[in-house]
Amino acid sequence: MQEQKNLNIAKELLRVRLSQMVINEKYKNGDFKVPIHLAFGHEAIAVAVSSIMDSEDKLVLSHRNIHYNLARASLKPEIDEYLLKEKGLSKGQLGSMNLANEEKGIIYTSSILGNNLPVATGLALSKKAKNEKGIVIVETGDGAIEEGTFYESLLFSKSNDCSLLVIVENNEWSLATRINQRRYNINLSKFSESLGVRYEKINSNDVYEYIKKLEELKKYSIENKTPVCIEVELTTLGCWILRNDQVPTGKFVNYHGGPARIVNLKEGSIITYSDKDPVFVLKKYYERNIINDLSKDILKKLEEEII
């Protein structure tokens, strides 16, 4: 029973990754009329969040919401939404950066940086006032924590004993600039501690570990009527990073918490450490040929779905 459950989770992770690849090909082809923020490498946290959600739980998202929406729904209605068709997930009215899915618990999504945080706080307060079951989960990023609403929302939810999981997706990038090149480091652990908020950092991109940890934190937040701040280190695009300096091909270096392999290209060098990419992490549990076979089967079904 557990083996089949774990296999289904692996399939979901692969489905979210392959769905994004299908969307990316259509995006490159110029099929869509709206901008789309992809989330390659973000699949583990999205699948984990979806896995722990009960019918009473609410999810609040930011402009980069594709992985969560795909984890909660199939590919075809999402593509139709990006095409602004009436049969889209939100009848072609929300596009990409504001895409919500109330039927699946995605109650609100905002393209405005930091805007979703006070909305989630209000929803959490409403749940408390109405004595409703479940929890509110809000996803934000390393950029939005610079906004005043991040501090205000944590302070308000803590002061009013609200159950709230605040997930901060951190890929250490600000567009094409590393965060440490642009601003002083924000220590979320100390920041949370100053408000009496529990802080957890997860960075394995292991979907099974994430599910276990989120289930624990969800229970803690509900029982103690308190927000929890969860920082997730991501491997956006498998953490392939273009560099201007040349380094020897094949050399391994330590980068962003994992081994990185150097590959020389004409433009410079690319660093990648795919061992922490959510798909490659599955190799801890399944043979490569099993992952390949699952991927082929899922991709075939996706292609049939969107015809």
Contacts in CASP RR format, 6 or more apart in sequence:
PFRMAT RR
TARGET T0000
AUTHOR 0000-0000-0000
METHOD contacts of the structure
MODEL  1
MQEQKNLNIAKELLRVRLSQMVINEKYKNGDFKVPIHLAFGHEAIAVAVS
SIMDSEDKLVLSHRNIHYNLARASLKPEIDEYLLKEKGLSKGQLGSMNLA
NEEKGIIYTSSILGNNLPVATGLALSKKAKNEKGIVIVETGDGAIEEGTF
YESLLFSKSNDCSLLVIVENNEWSLATRINQRRYNINLSKFSESLGVRYE
KINSNDVYEYIKKLEELKKYSIENKTPVCIEVELTTLGCWILRNDQVPTG
KFVNYHGGPARIVNLKEGSIITYSDKDPVFVLKKYYERNIINDLSKDILK
KLEEEII
6 208 0 8 1.000
6 285 0 8 1.000
9 47 0 8 1.000
9 51 0 8 1.000
9 207 0 8 1.000
9 208 0 8 1.000
9 211 0 8 1.000
10 207 0 8 1.000
10 282 0 8 1.000
10 285 0 8 1.000
10 286 0 8 1.000
10 291 0 8 1.000
10 294 0 8 1.000
11 294 0 8 1.000
11 298 0 8 1.000
12 47 0 8 1.000
12 50 0 8 1.000
12 51 0 8 1.000
12 71 0 8 1.000
13 43 0 8 1.000
13 44 0 8 1.000
13 47 0 8 1.000
13 207 0 8 1.000
13 278 0 8 1.000
13 279 0 8 1.000
13 282 0 8 1.000
14 279 0 8 1.000
14 282 0 8 1.000
14 291 0 8 1.000
14 294 0 8 1.000
14 295 0 8 1.000
14 298 0 8 1.000
15 70 0 8 1.000
15 75 0 8 1.000
15 298 0 8 1.000
15 302 0 8 1.000
16 43 0 8 1.000
16 46 0 8 1.000
16 47 0 8 1.000
16 67 0 8 1.000
16 70 0 8 1.000
16 71 0 8 1.000
17 40 0 8 1.000
17 41 0 8 1.000
17 43 0 8 1.000
17 278 0 8 1.000
17 279 0 8 1.000
18 295 0 8 1.000
18 298 0 8 1.000
18 299 0 8 1.000
18 302 0 8 1.000
19 70 0 8 1.000
19 75 0 8 1.000
19 78 0 8 1.000
19 302 0 8 1.000
20 38 0 8 1.000
20 39 0 8 1.000
20 40 0 8 1.000
20 66 0 8 1.000
20 67 0 8 1.000
20 70 0 8 1.000
22 75 0 8 1.000
22 79 0 8 1.000
22 299 0 8 1.000
22 302 0 8 1.000
22 303 0 8 1.000
22 306 0 8 1.000
23 36 0 8 1.000
23 38 0 8 1.000
23 66 0 8 1.000
23 75 0 8 1.000
23 78 0 8 1.000
23 79 0 8 1.000
23 82 0 8 1.000
24 38 0 8 1.000
26 32 0 8 1.000
26 79 0 8 1.000
27 36 0 8 1.000
27 38 0 8 1.000
31 83 0 8 1.000
32 82 0 8 1.000
32 83 0 8 1.000
32 96 0 8 1.000
33 82 0 8 1.000
33 83 0 8 1.000
33 84 0 8 1.000
34 82 0 8 1.000
34 84 0 8 1.000
34 95 0 8 1.000
34 96 0 8 1.000
34 97 0 8 1.000
35 96 0 8 1.000
35 97 0 8 1.000
36 66 0 8 1.000
36 82 0 8 1.000
36 96 0 8 1.000
37 63 0 8 1.000
37 64 0 8 1.000
37 65 0 8 1.000
37 66 0 8 1.000
37 96 0 8 1.000
37 97 0 8 1.000
38 66 0 8 1.000
39 46 0 8 1.000
39 64 0 8 1.000
39 66 0 8 1.000
39 67 0 8 1.000
39 236 0 8 1.000
40 236 0 8 1.000
40 237 0 8 1.000
40 238 0 8 1.000
41 205 0 8 1.000
41 234 0 8 1.000
41 235 0 8 1.000
41 236 0 8 1.000
41 237 0 8 1.000
41 238 0 8 1.000
41 277 0 8 1.000
41 278 0 8 1.000
41 279 0 8 1.000
42 64 0 8 1.000
42 67 0 8 1.000
42 169 0 8 1.000
42 171 0 8 1.000
42 234 0 8 1.000
42 236 0 8 1.000
42 278 0 8 1.000
43 67 0 8 1.000
43 71 0 8 1.000
43 207 0 8 1.000
43 278 0 8 1.000
43 279 0 8 1.000
44 205 0 8 1.000
44 206 0 8 1.000
44 207 0 8 1.000
44 210 0 8 1.000
44 278 0 8 1.000
44 281 0 8 1.000
45 67 0 8 1.000
45 167 0 8 1.000
45 169 0 8 1.000
45 202 0 8 1.000
45 205 0 8 1.000
45 210 0 8 1.000
45 232 0 8 1.000
45 234 0 8 1.000
46 67 0 8 1.000
46 68 0 8 1.000
46 70 0 8 1.000
46 71 0 8 1.000
47 71 0 8 1.000
47 207 0 8 1.000
47 210 0 8 1.000
48 207 0 8 1.000
48 210 0 8 1.000
48 211 0 8 1.000
48 214 0 8 1.000
49 59 0 8 1.000
49 68 0 8 1.000
49 71 0 8 1.000
49 137 0 8 1.000
49 139 0 8 1.000
49 167 0 8 1.000
49 214 0 8 1.000
50 68 0 8 1.000
50 71 0 8 1.000
50 72 0 8 1.000
51 211 0 8 1.000
52 211 0 8 1.000
52 214 0 8 1.000
52 215 0 8 1.000
52 218 0 8 1.000
53 59 0 8 1.000
53 105 0 8 1.000
53 137 0 8 1.000
54 133 0 8 1.000
54 134 0 8 1.000
56 132 0 8 1.000
56 133 0 8 1.000
56 134 0 8 1.000
57 105 0 8 1.000
57 134 0 8 1.000
57 135 0 8 1.000
57 136 0 8 1.000
57 137 0 8 1.000
58 105 0 8 1.000
58 107 0 8 1.000
58 120 0 8 1.000
58 123 0 8 1.000
58 127 0 8 1.000
58 134 0 8 1.000
58 135 0 8 1.000
58 136 0 8 1.000
58 137 0 8 1.000
59 68 0 8 1.000
59 72 0 8 1.000
59 105 0 8 1.000
59 106 0 8 1.000
59 107 0 8 1.000
59 136 0 8 1.000
59 137 0 8 1.000
59 138 0 8 1.000
59 139 0 8 1.000
60 106 0 8 1.000
60 107 0 8 1.000
60 108 0 8 1.000
60 109 0 8 1.000
60 116 0 8 1.000
60 119 0 8 1.000
60 120 0 8 1.000
60 123 0 8 1.000
60 136 0 8 1.000
60 137 0 8 1.000
60 138 0 8 1.000
60 139 0 8 1.000
61 68 0 8 1.000
61 69 0 8 1.000
61 99 0 8 1.000
61 100 0 8 1.000
61 106 0 8 1.000
61 108 0 8 1.000
61 109 0 8 1.000
61 110 0 8 1.000
61 116 0 8 1.000
61 138 0 8 1.000
61 139 0 8 1.000
62 109 0 8 1.000
62 110 0 8 1.000
62 111 0 8 1.000
62 113 0 8 1.000
62 114 0 8 1.000
62 116 0 8 1.000
62 139 0 8 1.000
62 140 0 8 1.000
62 141 0 8 1.000
62 144 0 8 1.000
63 96 0 8 1.000
63 97 0 8 1.000
63 98 0 8 1.000
63 109 0 8 1.000
63 110 0 8 1.000
63 111 0 8 1.000
63 113 0 8 1.000
64 141 0 8 1.000
64 169 0 8 1.000
65 96 0 8 1.000
65 97 0 8 1.000
65 99 0 8 1.000
65 106 0 8 1.000
65 109 0 8 1.000
65 139 0 8 1.000
66 78 0 8 1.000
66 96 0 8 1.000
66 99 0 8 1.000
68 106 0 8 1.000
68 139 0 8 1.000
69 78 0 8 1.000
69 89 0 8 1.000
69 99 0 8 1.000
69 101 0 8 1.000
69 106 0 8 1.000
70 78 0 8 1.000
72 101 0 8 1.000
72 104 0 8 1.000
72 105 0 8 1.000
72 106 0 8 1.000
73 89 0 8 1.000
73 101 0 8 1.000
73 104 0 8 1.000
74 305 0 8 1.000
75 302 0 8 1.000
75 305 0 8 1.000
75 306 0 8 1.000
76 305 0 8 1.000
76 306 0 8 1.000
77 87 0 8 1.000
77 88 0 8 1.000
77 89 0 8 1.000
78 88 0 8 1.000
78 89 0 8 1.000
78 99 0 8 1.000
79 306 0 8 1.000
80 87 0 8 1.000
80 88 0 8 1.000
80 89 0 8 1.000
80 92 0 8 1.000
81 88 0 8 1.000
81 89 0 8 1.000
81 90 0 8 1.000
81 92 0 8 1.000
81 94 0 8 1.000
81 95 0 8 1.000
81 96 0 8 1.000
81 99 0 8 1.000
82 95 0 8 1.000
82 96 0 8 1.000
83 92 0 8 1.000
84 92 0 8 1.000
84 95 0 8 1.000
85 92 0 8 1.000
86 92 0 8 1.000
89 99 0 8 1.000
89 101 0 8 1.000
90 99 0 8 1.000
90 100 0 8 1.000
90 101 0 8 1.000
94 100 0 8 1.000
94 109 0 8 1.000
97 109 0 8 1.000
97 110 0 8 1.000
97 111 0 8 1.000
98 109 0 8 1.000
98 110 0 8 1.000
98 111 0 8 1.000
99 106 0 8 1.000
99 109 0 8 1.000
100 106 0 8 1.000
100 107 0 8 1.000
100 108 0 8 1.000
100 109 0 8 1.000
107 123 0 8 1.000
108 116 0 8 1.000
108 119 0 8 1.000
108 120 0 8 1.000
108 123 0 8 1.000
109 116 0 8 1.000
110 116 0 8 1.000
110 119 0 8 1.000
113 143 0 8 1.000
113 144 0 8 1.000
113 147 0 8 1.000
114 140 0 8 1.000
114 144 0 8 1.000
114 147 0 8 1.000
114 149 0 8 1.000
114 150 0 8 1.000
115 149 0 8 1.000
116 138 0 8 1.000
116 139 0 8 1.000
116 140 0 8 1.000
117 138 0 8 1.000
117 140 0 8 1.000
117 144 0 8 1.000
117 147 0 8 1.000
117 149 0 8 1.000
117 150 0 8 1.000
117 152 0 8 1.000
117 153 0 8 1.000
117 166 0 8 1.000
118 149 0 8 1.000
118 152 0 8 1.000
118 153 0 8 1.000
118 156 0 8 1.000
120 136 0 8 1.000
120 137 0 8 1.000
120 138 0 8 1.000
120 153 0 8 1.000
120 164 0 8 1.000
120 166 0 8 1.000
121 153 0 8 1.000
121 156 0 8 1.000
121 157 0 8 1.000
121 162 0 8 1.000
121 164 0 8 1.000
122 162 0 8 1.000
123 136 0 8 1.000
124 135 0 8 1.000
124 136 0 8 1.000
124 157 0 8 1.000
124 162 0 8 1.000
124 163 0 8 1.000
124 164 0 8 1.000
124 227 0 8 1.000
125 156 0 8 1.000
125 157 0 8 1.000
125 160 0 8 1.000
125 162 0 8 1.000
126 132 0 8 1.000
127 134 0 8 1.000
127 135 0 8 1.000
127 136 0 8 1.000
127 162 0 8 1.000
127 163 0 8 1.000
128 160 0 8 1.000
128 161 0 8 1.000
128 162 0 8 1.000
128 163 0 8 1.000
128 225 0 8 1.000
134 163 0 8 1.000
134 222 0 8 1.000
135 163 0 8 1.000
135 164 0 8 1.000
135 165 0 8 1.000
135 218 0 8 1.000
135 221 0 8 1.000
135 222 0 8 1.000
136 162 0 8 1.000
136 163 0 8 1.000
136 164 0 8 1.000
136 165 0 8 1.000
137 164 0 8 1.000
137 165 0 8 1.000
137 167 0 8 1.000
138 164 0 8 1.000
138 165 0 8 1.000
138 166 0 8 1.000
138 167 0 8 1.000
139 167 0 8 1.000
139 169 0 8 1.000
140 150 0 8 1.000
140 166 0 8 1.000
140 167 0 8 1.000
140 168 0 8 1.000
140 169 0 8 1.000
141 168 0 8 1.000
141 169 0 8 1.000
141 170 0 8 1.000
142 168 0 8 1.000
142 169 0 8 1.000
142 170 0 8 1.000
142 171 0 8 1.000
142 172 0 8 1.000
142 173 0 8 1.000
142 174 0 8 1.000
142 179 0 8 1.000
143 174 0 8 1.000
144 150 0 8 1.000
145 168 0 8 1.000
145 186 0 8 1.000
145 188 0 8 1.000
146 183 0 8 1.000
146 186 0 8 1.000
151 191 0 8 1.000
153 166 0 8 1.000
154 166 0 8 1.000
154 192 0 8 1.000
154 195 0 8 1.000
154 197 0 8 1.000
154 227 0 8 1.000
154 229 0 8 1.000
155 195 0 8 1.000
156 162 0 8 1.000
157 164 0 8 1.000
157 226 0 8 1.000
157 227 0 8 1.000
158 195 0 8 1.000
158 196 0 8 1.000
158 197 0 8 1.000
158 226 0 8 1.000
158 227 0 8 1.000
161 225 0 8 1.000
161 226 0 8 1.000
162 225 0 8 1.000
162 226 0 8 1.000
162 227 0 8 1.000
163 221 0 8 1.000
163 222 0 8 1.000
163 225 0 8 1.000
163 226 0 8 1.000
163 227 0 8 1.000
164 221 0 8 1.000
164 227 0 8 1.000
164 228 0 8 1.000
165 214 0 8 1.000
165 217 0 8 1.000
165 218 0 8 1.000
165 221 0 8 1.000
165 227 0 8 1.000
165 228 0 8 1.000
165 230 0 8 1.000
166 227 0 8 1.000
166 228 0 8 1.000
166 229 0 8 1.000
166 230 0 8 1.000
167 230 0 8 1.000
167 232 0 8 1.000
168 188 0 8 1.000
168 229 0 8 1.000
168 230 0 8 1.000
168 231 0 8 1.000
168 232 0 8 1.000
169 232 0 8 1.000
169 234 0 8 1.000
170 231 0 8 1.000
170 232 0 8 1.000
170 233 0 8 1.000
170 234 0 8 1.000
171 233 0 8 1.000
171 234 0 8 1.000
171 235 0 8 1.000
171 236 0 8 1.000
172 178 0 8 1.000
172 179 0 8 1.000
172 180 0 8 1.000
172 233 0 8 1.000
172 256 0 8 1.000
173 179 0 8 1.000
173 236 0 8 1.000
174 182 0 8 1.000
174 183 0 8 1.000
179 185 0 8 1.000
188 199 0 8 1.000
188 201 0 8 1.000
188 229 0 8 1.000
188 231 0 8 1.000
189 199 0 8 1.000
189 201 0 8 1.000
191 199 0 8 1.000
191 229 0 8 1.000
192 198 0 8 1.000
192 199 0 8 1.000
192 229 0 8 1.000
193 199 0 8 1.000
197 226 0 8 1.000
197 227 0 8 1.000
197 228 0 8 1.000
197 229 0 8 1.000
198 217 0 8 1.000
198 220 0 8 1.000
198 226 0 8 1.000
198 228 0 8 1.000
198 229 0 8 1.000
199 228 0 8 1.000
199 229 0 8 1.000
199 230 0 8 1.000
199 231 0 8 1.000
200 213 0 8 1.000
200 217 0 8 1.000
200 228 0 8 1.000
200 229 0 8 1.000
200 230 0 8 1.000
200 231 0 8 1.000
201 230 0 8 1.000
201 231 0 8 1.000
201 232 0 8 1.000
201 233 0 8 1.000
202 209 0 8 1.000
202 210 0 8 1.000
202 213 0 8 1.000
202 230 0 8 1.000
202 231 0 8 1.000
202 232 0 8 1.000
202 233 0 8 1.000
203 232 0 8 1.000
203 233 0 8 1.000
203 257 0 8 1.000
203 276 0 8 1.000
204 210 0 8 1.000
204 276 0 8 1.000
204 281 0 8 1.000
205 233 0 8 1.000
205 234 0 8 1.000
205 235 0 8 1.000
205 276 0 8 1.000
205 277 0 8 1.000
205 278 0 8 1.000
205 281 0 8 1.000
206 278 0 8 1.000
206 281 0 8 1.000
206 284 0 8 1.000
207 278 0 8 1.000
207 281 0 8 1.000
207 282 0 8 1.000
208 285 0 8 1.000
214 230 0 8 1.000
217 228 0 8 1.000
217 230 0 8 1.000
220 226 0 8 1.000
220 228 0 8 1.000
221 227 0 8 1.000
221 228 0 8 1.000
233 256 0 8 1.000
235 256 0 8 1.000
235 273 0 8 1.000
235 274 0 8 1.000
235 276 0 8 1.000
235 277 0 8 1.000
235 278 0 8 1.000
238 272 0 8 1.000
238 273 0 8 1.000
238 274 0 8 1.000
238 276 0 8 1.000
238 277 0 8 1.000
239 255 0 8 1.000
239 256 0 8 1.000
239 260 0 8 1.000
239 271 0 8 1.000
239 272 0 8 1.000
239 273 0 8 1.000
239 274 0 8 1.000
239 276 0 8 1.000
239 277 0 8 1.000
240 270 0 8 1.000
240 271 0 8 1.000
240 272 0 8 1.000
241 255 0 8 1.000
241 270 0 8 1.000
241 271 0 8 1.000
241 272 0 8 1.000
242 267 0 8 1.000
242 268 0 8 1.000
242 269 0 8 1.000
242 270 0 8 1.000
243 268 0 8 1.000
243 269 0 8 1.000
243 270 0 8 1.000
243 271 0 8 1.000
244 268 0 8 1.000
245 268 0 8 1.000
245 269 0 8 1.000
246 264 0 8 1.000
246 268 0 8 1.000
246 269 0 8 1.000
247 253 0 8 1.000
247 262 0 8 1.000
247 264 0 8 1.000
247 269 0 8 1.000
248 262 0 8 1.000
249 262 0 8 1.000
249 263 0 8 1.000
249 264 0 8 1.000
250 261 0 8 1.000
250 262 0 8 1.000
250 263 0 8 1.000
251 261 0 8 1.000
251 262 0 8 1.000
252 259 0 8 1.000
252 260 0 8 1.000
252 261 0 8 1.000
252 262 0 8 1.000
253 259 0 8 1.000
253 260 0 8 1.000
253 262 0 8 1.000
253 271 0 8 1.000
254 260 0 8 1.000
255 271 0 8 1.000
255 273 0 8 1.000
256 273 0 8 1.000
257 273 0 8 1.000
257 276 0 8 1.000
258 273 0 8 1.000
258 275 0 8 1.000
258 276 0 8 1.000
259 273 0 8 1.000
259 275 0 8 1.000
260 271 0 8 1.000
260 272 0 8 1.000
260 273 0 8 1.000
261 271 0 8 1.000
261 272 0 8 1.000
261 273 0 8 1.000
262 269 0 8 1.000
262 270 0 8 1.000
262 271 0 8 1.000
263 269 0 8 1.000
263 270 0 8 1.000
263 272 0 8 1.000
274 280 0 8 1.000
275 281 0 8 1.000
279 291 0 8 1.000
282 291 0 8 1.000
283 291 0 8 1.000
286 294 0 8 1.000
END
